[in-house]
């Protein structure tokens, strides 16, 4: 929701109203705004006399067969009443409020089947019970967004200042991760200590697309490797071989090739994970040389661990070896 809201804020800053935007989810899980076919400028919104109004039927219509216009479940009332109504960025706020409600409550707020009579009835008779499944701290802000009066709706950025977002430690953590490369090592260290107790609260998609990438990028920082590696490897345990090979292994390869001391010990201890998920080429090119370096180290802990992992590597290489 934050990503969509930020996009809406950009539209607001540029003086355009979406009037029925499409939300696209990229392969890395980011939410983007698209479908600007209905977008109008603030200047155009001031005079709608020459613009064609949306028309909605007074009976149920499936989304797939309605004319090229926004779904009524997410359309602001000023876009439904008549073409002479005022239209602006506040219309997008209403639509975003409907989307936010749907995401949190897991059901549409208006649910009118593109029937304009049902839409107006549901909108005019919204009860407090309709918000019973919404977190209490978010209800006042969401109700303002869904107000029939455009003037009462907040700005896009005003919504994210809600205590629901401001006091959410997980959201603050994700925001820190987004800008992690800009922080100094002391700030990163303090954050990672807190994250080590918090990251289990994230669902698998958030871990994969929002937590893992910045952690992998930070593996280039040798000082932070001992703190970051355990988290990266723990998240990697839940990845299948394909996902591991695409998203995690490329960031691990430079570390496998250069690790020493405590970082090398950590990698050797978790070598089973890498051995079971990496291809034969990676095992020969990167994991095997790492184990050889561990044999050359004088640390008895490394000597003990590498003896255990060598057997696992040999078995895996035998399994992956082509039959002649």
Residue pairs with C-beta under 8 A, 6 or more apart in sequence:
1 99
1 100
1 103
2 160
2 165
2 171
3 30
3 31
3 32
4 23
4 31
4 33
4 96
4 99
5 96
5 156
5 157
5 159
5 160
6 156
6 160
7 32
7 33
8 18
8 33
8 89
8 92
8 93
8 96
8 156
9 155
9 156
9 157
11 17
11 18
11 33
11 39
11 89
11 92
11 156
12 89
12 92
12 155
12 156
12 157
15 41
15 42
15 43
15 89
16 39
16 40
16 41
16 42
16 89
17 39
17 40
17 41
17 42
17 45
17 87
17 88
17 89
17 91
17 92
18 33
18 36
18 38
18 39
18 91
18 92
18 95
19 38
19 39
19 40
19 70
19 79
19 87
19 91
19 92
20 35
20 37
20 38
20 69
20 70
20 71
20 74
20 75
20 95
21 33
21 34
21 35
21 36
21 38
21 39
21 92
21 95
22 33
22 34
22 35
23 31
23 32
23 33
23 34
23 99
24 31
24 32
24 33
24 34
25 31
25 32
26 32
28 209
28 213
29 205
29 208
29 209
29 210
30 209
37 68
38 69
38 70
40 51
40 87
42 88
42 89
44 51
45 86
45 87
45 88
48 83
48 84
48 85
48 87
49 83
49 84
51 83
52 83
53 82
53 83
54 69
54 70
54 75
54 79
54 80
55 67
55 69
56 66
56 69
56 72
56 80
56 114
56 115
56 116
56 119
57 114
57 115
57 116
58 115
58 116
58 117
59 115
60 113
60 114
60 115
60 118
61 113
61 114
61 115
62 113
62 114
63 71
63 114
66 114
70 79
70 95
71 114
72 80
72 110
72 112
72 114
72 115
72 116
72 119
73 98
73 108
73 109
73 110
73 111
73 112
73 114
73 119
74 95
74 98
74 99
75 94
75 95
75 119
76 87
76 90
76 91
76 92
76 94
76 95
76 150
77 94
77 120
77 123
77 148
78 85
78 86
78 87
78 91
78 150
79 85
79 87
79 91
80 116
80 119
80 120
86 150
88 150
89 155
89 156
90 150
90 151
90 153
91 150
92 156
93 145
93 153
93 154
93 155
93 156
93 159
94 145
94 146
94 147
94 150
94 153
96 145
96 156
96 159
97 142
97 145
97 146
97 153
98 108
98 109
98 110
98 146
100 142
100 145
100 159
101 108
101 109
101 134
101 142
101 146
102 108
102 109
104 133
104 134
104 135
104 138
105 133
105 134
106 133
109 122
109 126
109 130
109 146
110 118
110 119
110 122
110 123
111 122
112 118
112 119
112 122
123 148
124 148
126 146
131 139
131 142
131 143
134 142
135 164
137 162
137 163
137 164
137 167
138 162
138 164
141 154
141 158
141 159
141 162
141 164
144 152
144 153
144 154
145 153
145 154
145 159
147 153
165 171
169 198
170 198
170 201
170 202
173 191
173 194
173 195
173 198
174 206
174 210
174 211
176 183
176 191
177 210
177 211
177 214
177 215
178 214
180 188
180 191
180 214
180 217
180 218
181 214
181 217
181 218
183 191
185 221
185 223
185 224
188 218
188 221
188 224
188 227
189 224
189 227
192 224
192 227
192 228
192 231
193 227
195 231
196 227
196 230
196 231
199 207
199 211
199 231
199 235
202 210
202 211
204 238
207 235
207 238
208 235
208 239
208 243
208 247
211 231
211 235
212 232
212 235
212 247
212 248
213 247
215 228
215 231
215 232
215 235
216 232
216 247
216 248
216 250
216 251
216 252
217 251
218 224
218 228
219 225
219 228
219 229
219 232
219 251
219 252
219 254
219 255
220 254
221 228
222 263
225 255
225 259
225 263
226 262
226 263
226 266
229 255
229 263
229 266
229 267
229 270
230 266
232 248
232 251
232 252
233 266
233 270
233 273
235 248
236 244
236 248
236 273
236 277
237 273
239 247
239 248
239 277
241 277
244 277
244 278
245 277
245 278
245 279
245 282
249 274
249 277
249 278
249 282
252 274
253 282
253 286
255 263
255 267
256 267
256 274
256 286
256 287
256 289
256 290
257 286
257 289
257 290
259 266
259 267
259 290
259 293
260 293
260 297
261 299
264 290
264 293
264 294
264 297
264 302
265 299
265 301
265 302
265 305
267 274
267 290
268 290
268 291
268 294
268 302
268 305
268 306
268 309
269 305
271 287
271 290
271 291
271 305
271 309
271 312
271 313
272 309
272 312
274 287
275 283
275 287
275 309
275 312
275 313
275 316
276 316
278 286
278 287
279 320
280 317
280 320
280 321
283 313
283 316
283 317
283 320
284 317
287 313
288 313
291 306
291 309
291 310
291 313
294 302
294 303
294 305
294 306
295 303
295 306
297 303
